[in-house]
Amino acid sequence: MSVSSPPHGLVPVHIGQPEPGSEQEKVWRLPRRVPDGLGWQNHGLQPRWLGMDSSDCAVALQPGFYASGGASERDRFLAGAQRRGEIALVVAVIGDAGDSGSHHPLSQYDSSVNLSDMHTNLNGRRVPAGTQAELVPGLSAADRDLGLRLRTRPAGSPWWSLHLSGSHWIRGDGSGSEHYEPQGRLEPILVDGLGEAVAAVWVPPSSMERWYIIPDATNWDTILDWLVQRALPEYAPHALRRVRSSHFIDPDLQTADELAARQGLADLEARYAEEKLHLERALHEAQTRAEPVRYGLLYGTGAQLVQAVAQVLTDAGLRTLDLDQELGGTKSADLLVTAGGTLWRLVEVKAASGAAPEQLVSYLRRHLTTWPQLRPEPVTGGVLIVNHQHRLPPSERTAEIYSRPEFVGSLTETVVSTVQLFDWWRAGEWTTIRTTVLGTSSEVVASNQPHADPARPAKLSSGRRRWRPGGGTQ
């Protein structure tokens, strides 16, 4: 099957896969890297599948390598570009996002891309989750734009580090072997924290091919848009002129004002992409920091809850000491808290799936009584922090931990719910936290603590009890 010429305005693109729904697709055994249902014509492109002529194509997507799997179409594509004197643009995928299985223990890599040079291999090794990819400086406009698009993939998308290698051939007659060094150069576009390429372009010695290597789980509509809007205009503009593509604005026919405005738009888009990425990363980092505290305070028990409380007090500028680790076992309260070593308070942390038992207060009282036998620091009181009704959503829990009037009136200790503590923490009410825990003015906290007090006065939610200096609650 062949295609004589592309429809007017559409750039022919070779895809190294069978046409969707064809008989050839039914027996195809290789992964379909280019998904079905892409908006080819919306991007000004005409797909040419396996079995269709590829000699006049401007781009190849995931070209084949083996004789029965698209090698002929790949060779015709490269020969056609060479005959026209055009740079052949290729996009190939590295890795398999859905592959979580184990690989051979002696293998350094888990994926590879077959290049046009039979003696040069491009191998990939999946890097750890959470790897941040950074742009390489000095990129061309098209390559930089591709890097920005790849960096804005959904959070958690995988990356593979890229490595060129040669080949080692053993003669069939057993007379010896030959080793070939890798040819061409790998030009990184994005690198990981170790400086290894995770997106790159391979350029052979002739410099007439550009093989863009992108990670799996990349949005292909984004790649098609990049090809027409950026890559082809920069590296193969004649391919767009040849079909009179409506997506191509010929710079040779533009006025100075048009060129200036288009450049301004391009710069604006680049700044937007950078700022969007910056904000997305800031949000991700903020969520990563907040989630352990949020979950620990509102749903945690045991050590998880204690760690969340300790983090909140540390964020508020207080020094905390884990007494279980310091004293060994559960000899005293969970935490010893101080501000500059001038005031010391015990903090007992408890969880209750239902209503908090009144006897929880007795734990704190006992620890205050036995404290002088354990440490020399003189404590001035204690705080009971309770994650009560933790099986309910926070909005459905009672505002007060204790409600029996006679018991509440007898309290001389500070009692705080983790929901209230969380509300203060997320709002940055550091003064309120310090005053509540220390039992005195937060002015004793040194001015060089990590968090400055908010400019606005501390606010308490309706129905919450606030500790009153001198004992008791209000």
C-alpha positions as CSV (number, residue, x, y, z in Angstrom):
1,M,0.0,0.0,0.0
2,S,1.4,3.4,-0.8
3,V,0.4,7.1,-0.7
4,S,1.2,9.1,-3.7
5,S,1.2,12.6,-2.2
6,P,0.0,14.2,1.1
7,P,-3.2,16.2,1.1
8,H,-2.7,19.9,0.8
9,G,-1.4,21.4,3.9
10,L,-0.6,18.2,5.8
11,V,3.0,17.1,6.6
12,P,3.5,13.3,6.1
13,V,4.8,11.5,9.1
14,H,6.1,7.9,9.2
15,I,4.9,5.8,12.2
16,G,6.7,2.5,12.7
17,Q,3.5,0.6,13.6
18,P,0.6,-0.9,11.7
19,E,-2.4,1.2,10.9
20,P,-5.0,1.0,13.7
21,G,-7.7,-1.6,12.9
22,S,-5.7,-3.1,10.0
23,E,-5.1,-6.8,9.5
24,Q,-1.4,-6.3,10.2
25,E,-2.2,-4.8,13.6
26,K,-4.0,-8.0,14.6
27,V,-0.7,-10.0,14.4
28,W,1.6,-7.2,15.6
29,R,3.5,-8.4,18.7
30,L,5.6,-5.3,19.5
31,P,4.4,-2.6,21.9
32,R,2.4,0.3,20.4
33,R,4.4,3.3,21.5
34,V,2.3,5.8,19.5
35,P,-1.3,5.5,20.8
36,D,-4.4,5.4,18.7
37,G,-6.8,8.4,18.4
38,L,-4.3,11.2,18.1
39,G,-5.5,14.4,16.4
40,W,-3.2,14.1,13.4
41,Q,-5.0,16.6,11.1
42,N,-5.6,19.0,13.9
43,H,-1.8,19.2,14.1
44,G,-1.5,19.5,10.3
45,L,0.0,16.0,10.0
46,Q,-0.8,13.0,7.8
47,P,0.2,9.6,9.4
48,R,1.9,7.0,7.2
49,W,1.8,3.6,8.8
50,L,3.8,0.5,8.1
51,G,3.4,-0.6,4.4
52,M,2.9,3.1,3.3
53,D,5.5,5.1,1.5
54,S,7.8,6.9,3.8
55,S,10.3,8.5,1.4
56,D,8.6,11.9,1.4
57,C,8.0,12.0,5.2
58,A,9.5,14.8,7.2
59,V,9.4,13.0,10.5
60,A,9.5,9.4,11.8
61,L,7.9,8.3,15.0
62,Q,9.2,5.2,16.7
63,P,10.7,3.8,13.4
64,G,11.3,0.0,13.1
65,F,14.6,-1.7,13.2
66,Y,14.0,-5.3,12.1
67,A,13.3,-6.5,8.5
68,S,9.8,-7.6,9.3
69,G,9.1,-4.7,11.7
70,G,9.6,-1.5,9.7
71,A,13.3,-1.4,8.8
72,S,12.4,-0.9,5.1
73,E,10.2,2.1,5.8
74,R,12.8,3.6,8.1
75,D,15.5,3.3,5.5
76,R,13.3,4.9,2.8
77,F,12.5,7.7,5.2
78,L,16.2,8.4,5.9
79,A,17.1,8.1,2.2
80,G,14.4,10.5,1.1
81,A,15.5,13.1,3.6
82,Q,19.1,12.7,2.5
83,R,18.1,13.1,-1.2
84,R,16.3,16.3,-0.4
85,G,19.1,17.6,1.8
86,E,16.8,17.8,4.8
87,I,17.6,16.9,8.4
88,A,15.6,13.8,9.3
89,L,13.7,14.2,12.5
90,V,13.0,11.1,14.6
91,V,11.2,10.7,17.9
92,A,11.7,7.5,19.8
93,V,10.5,6.4,23.3
94,I,12.7,5.0,26.0
95,G,11.5,2.8,28.8
96,D,8.2,1.2,29.8
97,A,6.2,3.1,32.5
98,G,4.1,0.0,33.1
99,D,7.0,-2.4,33.6
100,S,7.6,-2.9,37.3
101,G,9.1,-6.4,36.9
102,S,12.6,-7.4,37.8
103,H,15.4,-7.5,35.2
104,H,18.5,-9.6,34.8
105,P,20.7,-8.9,37.8
106,L,23.8,-8.4,35.7
107,S,22.2,-6.0,33.3
108,Q,22.9,-2.3,33.8
109,Y,19.9,-1.2,31.7
110,D,16.2,-2.1,31.4
111,S,15.4,-0.5,28.0
112,S,16.9,0.5,24.8
113,V,16.3,2.4,21.5
114,N,17.5,1.1,18.1
115,L,19.3,3.9,16.2
116,S,20.1,4.1,12.5
117,D,23.7,3.2,13.2
118,M,23.8,-0.6,13.6
119,H,26.9,-0.4,15.8
120,T,25.5,2.2,18.2
121,N,23.0,1.5,20.9
122,L,21.2,3.9,23.2
123,N,20.3,2.2,26.6
124,G,18.1,3.4,29.4
125,R,18.1,2.8,33.1
126,R,15.0,3.8,35.2
127,V,16.0,6.4,37.8
128,P,14.4,6.6,41.3
129,A,10.9,8.0,41.7
130,G,10.8,11.7,42.5
131,T,13.8,12.6,40.3
132,Q,13.8,16.2,39.2
133,A,14.8,16.9,35.6
134,E,16.6,20.2,34.8
135,L,17.1,22.0,31.5
136,V,20.6,22.0,30.0
137,P,21.7,25.6,29.3
138,G,22.5,26.8,25.8
139,L,19.8,24.7,24.0
140,S,18.3,25.7,20.7
141,A,14.8,27.3,20.9
142,A,13.2,24.1,19.7
143,D,15.1,21.8,22.0
144,R,14.5,24.1,25.0
145,D,10.8,24.1,24.2
146,L,10.7,20.3,24.1
147,G,12.5,20.2,27.5
148,L,10.0,22.5,29.0
149,R,7.1,20.4,27.7
150,L,8.7,17.2,29.1
151,R,9.3,18.8,32.5
152,T,5.7,19.6,32.9
153,R,4.6,16.0,32.6
154,P,2.3,14.9,35.5
155,A,4.1,14.5,38.9
156,G,5.5,11.0,39.4
157,S,6.0,10.4,35.7
158,P,9.1,8.1,35.2
159,W,12.5,9.0,33.8
160,W,15.3,6.9,32.3
161,S,19.0,7.9,32.3
162,L,20.4,7.6,28.7
163,H,23.7,6.1,27.8
164,L,25.4,5.5,24.4
165,S,27.3,2.2,23.9
166,G,29.0,0.5,21.0
167,S,28.6,-3.2,20.0
168,H,30.6,-6.4,20.2
169,W,30.3,-8.8,17.3
170,I,31.4,-12.5,17.4
171,R,32.1,-14.1,14.0
172,G,30.0,-17.0,13.3
173,D,32.9,-19.2,12.3
174,G,34.5,-18.7,15.7
175,S,37.5,-17.0,14.3
176,G,37.3,-14.0,16.6
177,S,35.3,-10.9,17.4
178,E,35.1,-7.2,16.7
179,H,34.3,-4.3,19.0
180,Y,32.8,-1.0,17.6
181,E,32.8,2.2,19.5
182,P,29.6,4.3,19.6
183,Q,29.2,6.8,16.8
184,G,27.7,10.2,16.9
185,R,27.0,12.3,20.0
186,L,24.3,12.4,22.6
187,E,23.2,16.0,23.3
188,P,21.3,16.2,26.6
189,I,18.1,18.3,26.8
190,L,17.2,17.4,30.4
191,V,19.5,16.0,33.1
192,D,18.8,14.5,36.5
193,G,20.5,15.4,39.8
194,L,23.6,13.4,38.8
195,G,24.0,15.2,35.5
196,E,22.9,12.2,33.5
197,A,20.7,12.8,30.4
198,V,17.0,11.8,30.8
199,A,15.9,13.4,27.6
200,A,18.3,14.0,24.7
201,V,18.9,14.1,21.0
202,W,21.3,11.7,19.2
203,V,23.1,13.1,16.2
204,P,25.1,10.9,13.9
205,P,28.5,12.0,12.4
206,S,26.7,13.3,9.3
207,S,24.6,15.7,11.5
208,M,21.7,15.1,9.0
209,E,19.6,13.1,11.5
210,R,18.2,14.2,14.9
211,W,16.9,11.3,17.0
212,Y,14.9,12.8,19.9
213,I,14.7,10.3,22.8
214,I,11.7,10.9,25.1
215,P,10.6,9.0,28.2
216,D,7.5,6.7,28.1
217,A,4.3,8.2,29.6
218,T,4.7,11.4,27.5
219,N,1.6,13.0,26.0
220,W,1.9,12.4,22.3
221,D,-0.4,15.3,21.3
222,T,2.2,17.6,23.0
223,I,4.9,16.0,20.9
224,L,3.0,16.4,17.7
225,D,2.3,20.1,18.5
226,W,6.0,20.6,19.2
227,L,7.1,19.0,15.9
228,V,4.9,21.3,13.8
229,Q,5.3,24.5,15.9
230,R,9.0,24.2,16.9
231,A,11.1,21.4,15.5
232,L,10.1,21.4,11.8
233,P,10.3,25.3,11.5
234,E,13.8,25.2,13.0
235,Y,15.4,22.1,11.5
236,A,13.3,21.2,8.4
237,P,11.3,24.3,7.3
238,H,11.3,23.2,3.7
239,A,9.0,20.3,4.7
240,L,6.4,22.8,5.8
241,R,6.8,25.0,2.8
242,R,6.6,22.0,0.5
243,V,3.0,21.2,1.6
244,R,2.1,24.8,2.2
245,S,1.2,24.0,5.8
246,S,-1.2,26.4,7.4
247,H,0.6,25.8,10.7
248,F,3.8,27.3,9.3
249,I,4.5,31.0,9.3
250,D,7.5,31.6,7.0
251,P,9.8,34.0,8.8
252,D,11.2,35.1,5.4
253,L,7.8,36.6,4.5
254,Q,7.0,38.3,7.8
255,T,7.3,42.0,8.6
256,A,9.5,43.3,11.4
257,D,6.5,44.0,13.5
258,E,5.1,40.5,13.0
259,L,8.4,38.9,13.9
260,A,8.8,41.0,17.0
261,A,5.2,40.2,18.2
262,R,5.8,36.5,17.5
263,Q,9.0,36.5,19.4
264,G,7.3,38.3,22.3
265,L,4.6,35.6,22.4
266,A,7.2,32.9,22.3
267,D,9.1,34.5,25.2
268,L,5.9,34.9,27.2
269,E,5.0,31.2,26.7
270,A,8.5,30.2,27.8
271,R,8.2,32.4,31.0
272,Y,4.7,31.0,31.7
273,A,6.0,27.4,31.3
274,E,8.9,28.1,33.7
275,E,6.7,29.9,36.3
276,K,4.0,27.1,36.0
277,L,6.7,24.5,36.6
278,H,8.1,26.5,39.5
279,L,4.7,26.8,41.2
280,E,3.9,23.1,40.6
281,R,7.1,22.1,42.2
282,A,6.5,24.5,45.1
283,L,3.1,22.9,45.6
284,H,4.5,19.4,45.4
285,E,7.2,20.3,48.0
286,A,4.6,21.9,50.3
287,Q,2.3,18.9,50.1
288,T,5.2,16.6,50.7
289,R,6.1,18.5,53.9
290,A,2.5,18.9,55.1
291,E,1.1,15.5,54.5
292,P,2.9,13.6,57.3
293,V,1.9,16.3,59.8
294,R,-1.7,16.5,58.5
295,Y,-2.2,12.7,58.5
296,G,-0.3,12.2,61.7
297,L,-2.3,14.9,63.6
298,L,-5.7,14.0,62.3
299,Y,-5.6,10.2,61.9
300,G,-2.4,9.0,63.5
301,T,-1.8,7.0,66.7
302,G,1.3,6.0,68.7
303,A,4.7,7.1,67.4
304,Q,3.2,8.5,64.2
305,L,1.0,10.9,66.2
306,V,3.9,11.9,68.5
307,Q,6.2,12.6,65.6
308,A,3.5,14.9,64.0
309,V,3.1,16.8,67.2
310,A,6.8,17.2,67.6
311,Q,7.1,18.6,64.1
312,V,4.4,21.1,64.8
313,L,6.1,22.3,68.0
314,T,9.4,22.5,66.1
315,D,7.8,24.5,63.3
316,A,6.5,26.9,66.0
317,G,10.1,27.6,67.2
318,L,10.2,25.2,70.2
319,R,12.8,22.7,71.0
320,T,11.4,19.2,71.6
321,L,13.0,16.1,73.1
322,D,11.6,12.6,72.6
323,L,11.6,11.2,76.1
324,D,10.9,7.6,75.1
325,Q,14.2,7.7,73.2
326,E,16.0,9.7,75.8
327,L,15.0,7.7,78.8
328,G,14.3,4.4,77.2
329,G,10.8,2.9,77.3
330,T,7.8,4.8,78.5
331,K,9.1,6.1,81.8
332,S,7.6,9.6,81.4
333,A,5.6,11.8,79.0
334,D,6.2,11.7,75.2
335,L,8.0,15.0,74.8
336,L,9.9,17.5,76.8
337,V,9.5,21.0,75.3
338,T,11.4,24.2,76.0
339,A,12.1,27.6,74.6
340,G,15.7,28.6,74.9
341,G,16.1,26.4,78.0
342,T,14.3,28.9,80.3
343,L,11.0,27.0,80.5
344,W,10.4,23.2,80.4
345,R,7.0,21.5,79.9
346,L,6.0,17.9,79.6
347,V,3.8,17.0,76.6
348,E,1.7,13.8,76.7
349,V,0.2,12.7,73.4
350,K,-2.8,10.3,73.3
351,A,-5.3,9.0,70.7
352,A,-8.8,7.8,71.2
353,S,-11.0,6.3,68.5
354,G,-14.1,7.6,70.3
355,A,-14.7,10.1,73.1
356,A,-11.5,10.7,75.1
357,P,-11.5,9.0,78.5
358,E,-11.1,11.3,81.4
359,Q,-8.3,9.1,82.8
360,L,-6.0,10.3,80.1
361,V,-5.3,13.3,82.2
362,S,-4.1,11.1,85.0
363,Y,-1.2,9.9,82.8
364,L,0.1,13.5,82.5
365,R,-0.4,14.1,86.2
366,R,1.6,11.0,87.1
367,H,4.4,12.0,84.8
368,L,4.6,15.5,86.4
369,T,4.8,13.8,89.8
370,T,7.6,11.4,88.9
371,W,9.6,13.9,86.8
372,P,12.0,15.1,89.5
373,Q,13.3,11.5,89.9
374,L,14.2,11.3,86.2
375,R,15.8,14.5,85.0
376,P,17.2,17.7,86.6
377,E,15.3,20.1,84.4
378,P,12.5,21.6,86.5
379,V,9.2,21.4,84.5
380,T,6.6,24.1,85.1
381,G,3.6,22.0,84.0
382,G,2.4,19.9,81.2
383,V,0.1,19.7,78.2
384,L,-2.2,16.8,77.1
385,I,-2.7,16.7,73.3
386,V,-5.4,14.2,72.2
387,N,-6.4,13.0,68.8
388,H,-10.0,12.1,69.8
389,Q,-12.6,10.5,67.6
390,H,-9.9,9.9,65.0
391,R,-12.0,7.5,63.0
392,L,-14.4,10.3,62.1
393,P,-13.7,13.1,59.6
394,P,-12.2,16.1,61.5
395,S,-15.3,18.2,60.7
396,E,-17.6,15.7,62.4
397,R,-15.6,15.5,65.7
398,T,-16.7,17.4,68.8
399,A,-15.0,20.7,69.3
400,E,-14.3,19.9,73.0
401,I,-12.3,17.0,74.2
402,Y,-14.1,16.9,77.5
403,S,-17.7,18.1,78.2
404,R,-18.6,17.1,81.7
405,P,-18.7,20.4,83.6
406,E,-17.4,19.1,86.9
407,F,-14.4,17.5,85.3
408,V,-13.7,20.4,83.0
409,G,-13.9,22.8,86.0
410,S,-11.3,20.7,87.9
411,L,-8.7,20.8,85.2
412,T,-5.4,22.6,86.0
413,E,-3.6,21.1,83.0
414,T,-3.7,22.3,79.4
415,V,-5.7,20.0,77.2
416,V,-5.6,20.5,73.4
417,S,-7.2,18.5,70.5
418,T,-5.0,17.7,67.5
419,V,-7.7,19.3,65.3
420,Q,-7.2,22.6,67.1
421,L,-3.4,22.2,66.9
422,F,-3.6,21.4,63.2
423,D,-5.8,24.5,62.6
424,W,-3.1,26.7,64.3
425,W,-0.3,25.0,62.5
426,R,-1.8,25.3,59.0
427,A,-2.6,29.0,59.6
428,G,0.9,29.7,60.9
429,E,-0.4,30.7,64.3
430,W,3.0,30.1,66.0
431,T,2.4,32.5,68.9
432,T,-0.7,30.7,69.9
433,I,1.0,27.3,69.8
434,R,3.9,28.5,71.8
435,T,1.7,30.3,74.4
436,T,-0.6,27.3,74.7
437,V,2.3,24.8,75.2
438,L,4.6,26.9,77.3
439,G,1.9,28.3,79.6
440,T,3.4,31.8,79.3
441,S,4.1,34.6,76.9
442,S,5.8,33.5,73.7
443,E,8.2,36.5,74.0
444,V,10.7,34.1,75.7
445,V,11.3,32.5,72.3
446,A,14.5,33.8,70.7
447,S,14.0,36.0,67.8
448,N,16.1,33.8,65.5
449,Q,13.7,30.9,65.6
450,P,12.8,29.5,62.2
451,H,9.3,31.0,62.0
452,A,8.4,34.6,62.6
453,D,5.1,35.4,64.2
454,P,2.3,36.2,61.8
455,A,1.5,39.9,61.6
456,R,-2.1,39.3,62.5
457,P,-3.2,38.3,66.0
458,A,-3.8,34.6,66.8
459,K,-7.4,33.6,66.1
460,L,-9.2,30.6,67.7
461,S,-11.9,28.7,66.1
462,S,-15.4,29.0,67.6
463,G,-16.0,26.4,70.3
464,R,-12.3,25.7,70.9
465,R,-10.9,26.0,74.4
466,R,-7.8,28.2,75.0
467,W,-5.4,27.7,77.8
468,R,-5.4,30.6,80.3
469,P,-2.1,31.4,82.0
470,G,-2.3,30.5,85.7
471,G,-4.2,27.2,85.0
472,G,-7.6,26.3,83.8
473,T,-9.3,26.8,80.5
474,Q,-11.8,29.3,79.1
